[in-house]
Every structure is written in structure tokens, then in C-alpha cells.
Amino acid sequence: MSDNLQKALPCGCLVDTHRDFLGRVVGTIVTRGEQCPRTEHASGQVVIMPGREHARPE
């Protein structure tokens, strides 16, 4: 993952993705989804992206 991408989380939040120093894909919340129930999904917060496709590379 060389370039940053914007992705939508299942809860409706929009994130900018990038890899952290451990190689995991993390996302910075850009826009919070209207129906998002998670309090930690605030604009500017960094979250670890869910799913195997975002796991640390071998």
C-alpha cells in the first residue's frame, strides 16, 4: 500500500488509510457516518482497519 486511499467503513464513516510503523493499515476518520454507534469514531481519530485485507504483510 504505497498511496493513501479513502475508504468507507461498514458503519458509514469515511477514513484516509495508510500503514503504521508496524505495517498495519490504519485509518484517520475524515467524516463520521450519520448512523455510526461508535463513540471513538470522531473526526481526526486514528483506528486500526478491520479485516484480513488490512493485516500486516508477510
C-alpha positions in Angstrom: 0.0 0.0 0.0 2.1 2.9 -1.3 -0.6 5.6 -1.6 -3.2 6.7 0.8 -6.7 5.8 -0.1 -10.1 6.9 1.2 -12.4 4.0 2.3 -15.8 3.8 3.9 -16.2 1.7 7.0 -19.3 -0.6 7.4 -20.6 2.0 10.0 -20.6 4.7 7.3 -17.5 6.6 8.4 -15.1 7.8 5.8 -11.3 7.3 6.5 -8.0 8.1 5.0 -5.9 4.9 5.1 -2.1 4.4 5.5 0.3 1.9 7.1 1.7 2.5 10.6 5.2 1.6 11.7 4.2 -2.0 12.4 2.9 -2.5 8.9 -0.8 -2.4 9.8 -3.4 -0.4 7.8 -4.8 2.3 10.0 -7.4 4.9 9.1 -7.9 8.5 10.1 -11.5 9.4 10.4 -12.4 12.1 7.9 -16.2 12.1 8.1 -18.3 10.3 10.8 -21.3 8.3 9.4 -24.7 9.6 10.4 -25.8 6.2 11.9 -22.4 5.3 13.4 -22.8 4.0 17.0 -19.1 4.1 17.9 -18.0 7.0 20.1 -14.3 6.6 19.2 -15.1 7.4 15.5 -14.6 11.1 15.9 -13.1 13.3 13.2 -9.3 13.1 13.3 -9.1 9.9 15.4 -7.0 7.0 14.1 -8.4 3.5 14.1 -7.0 0.1 13.1 -8.8 -1.0 9.9 -10.7 -4.3 10.3 -10.4 -7.3 8.0 -7.7 -9.7 6.7 -7.1 -7.5 3.7 -5.6 -4.9 6.1 -3.4 -7.3 8.0 0.3 -6.8 8.3 2.1 -8.0 5.2 4.2 -11.2 5.5 
